[in-house]
């Protein structure tokens, strides 16, 4: 059992690192992102991660309970869209890609719906914008 305890504490420290606020001023302050798909149980955590970068995260479930057409009404008000490719319907993904082209928004596919996947994408955006 000691081994299991070590593994759990390692996971806890990784989770603490994942939600740790970015030090200094973020280049993402005040920006707004749409996250389409993913797992409902993680939405609050994803919002915390975006908030640690000073950004707002708007979530759309990808058509499970919300109408896919609602994506079109949200797109004009966001800076870019994230889609975890393992947790989104083909219809919602196609709608997002088409809408992003129409409104000139960045479309960022994420490898999966994990919290760390979103955090890496936000960190990359923050570093890229800071170097400009």
C-alpha positions in Angstrom: 0.0 0.0 0.0 2.9 2.4 0.5 3.5 2.3 -3.2 -0.1 3.3 -3.9 0.2 6.2 -1.5 3.3 7.5 -3.4 1.5 7.2 -6.7 -1.5 9.1 -5.4 0.7 11.9 -3.9 2.5 12.2 -7.2 -0.8 12.6 -9.0 -1.9 15.2 -6.4 1.3 17.2 -7.0 0.8 17.1 -10.8 -2.8 18.3 -10.4 -1.6 21.1 -8.1 0.9 22.1 -10.8 -1.8 22.0 -13.5 -4.0 24.5 -11.7 -1.2 26.7 -10.4 -1.6 30.3 -11.5 0.8 31.7 -14.1 3.2 34.0 -12.4 3.3 37.6 -13.7 1.0 39.1 -16.2 -0.4 36.8 -18.8 -0.8 37.8 -22.4 -4.2 36.0 -22.3 -5.7 38.5 -19.8 -9.2 39.4 -20.8 -9.4 37.0 -23.7 -12.3 34.6 -24.1 -12.2 31.0 -25.4 -14.9 28.6 -26.4 -14.3 24.9 -25.4 -16.6 22.6 -27.4 -17.0 19.0 -26.2 -15.1 17.4 -23.4 -16.4 15.9 -20.2 -19.0 17.7 -18.2 -17.3 16.7 -14.9 -14.2 18.7 -15.9 -15.7 22.0 -17.0 -15.2 23.7 -13.6 -11.6 22.6 -13.6 -11.1 23.8 -17.1 -12.5 27.2 -16.2 -10.1 27.4 -13.3 -7.2 26.8 -15.6 -8.3 29.4 -18.0 -8.9 31.8 -15.2 -5.4 31.3 -13.9 -4.2 32.8 -17.2 -6.7 35.7 -16.8 -9.0 34.3 -19.5 -12.6 33.3 -19.6 -13.7 29.9 -20.8 -17.1 29.4 -22.3 -18.2 25.7 -22.6 -20.5 24.1 -25.2 -21.2 20.4 -24.7 -21.0 19.7 -28.4 -24.6 18.8 -28.9 -25.3 16.4 -26.0 -27.9 18.7 -24.3 -27.2 22.0 -26.0 -28.2 22.7 -29.6 -25.2 22.6 -31.9 -26.6 25.7 -33.6 -25.8 27.7 -30.4 -22.1 27.4 -31.4 -22.8 29.9 -34.2 -24.1 32.5 -31.8 -21.1 32.2 -29.4 -18.3 32.2 -32.0 -18.3 35.9 -32.8 -17.7 36.8 -29.2 -14.6 34.6 -28.5 -11.0 34.8 -29.5 -10.5 31.2 -30.3 -12.0 27.7 -30.0 -10.6 24.6 -28.4 -11.9 21.1 -29.3 -10.8 17.9 -27.7 -10.8 15.5 -30.6 -11.6 12.5 -28.4 -14.7 14.0 -26.9 -16.7 15.8 -29.6 -19.2 14.7 -32.2 -18.3 14.9 -35.9 -21.2 17.3 -36.4 -20.1 19.7 -33.7 -16.5 19.6 -34.9 -17.4 20.4 -38.4 -19.7 23.2 -37.3 -16.8 24.7 -35.2 -14.3 24.4 -38.1 -16.7 26.0 -40.5 -17.7 28.8 -38.0 -14.0 29.5 -37.2 -13.3 30.1 -40.9 -16.4 32.2 -41.3 -15.6 34.5 -38.3 -11.8 34.4 -38.6 -11.3 32.7 -35.3 -8.4 30.4 -34.4 -9.4 26.7 -34.2 -7.2 24.6 -31.8 -7.8 20.9 -31.7 -6.6 19.3 -28.5 -5.3 15.7 -28.4 -7.8 14.8 -25.7 -10.2 16.2 -23.1 -7.7 16.3 -20.2 -7.0 19.3 -18.1 -3.3 19.2 -18.9 -4.1 19.3 -22.6 -5.9 22.6 -22.2 -3.3 24.0 -19.9 -0.5 23.1 -22.4 -2.4 24.9 -25.2 -2.9 28.0 -23.1 0.7 28.0 -21.9 1.9 27.7 -25.5 -0.4 30.6 -26.6 0.8 32.7 -23.7 4.5 32.1 -24.5 4.0 32.7 -28.2 2.1 36.0 -27.6 4.7 37.1 -25.0 7.6 36.6 -27.5 5.9 38.9 -30.0 
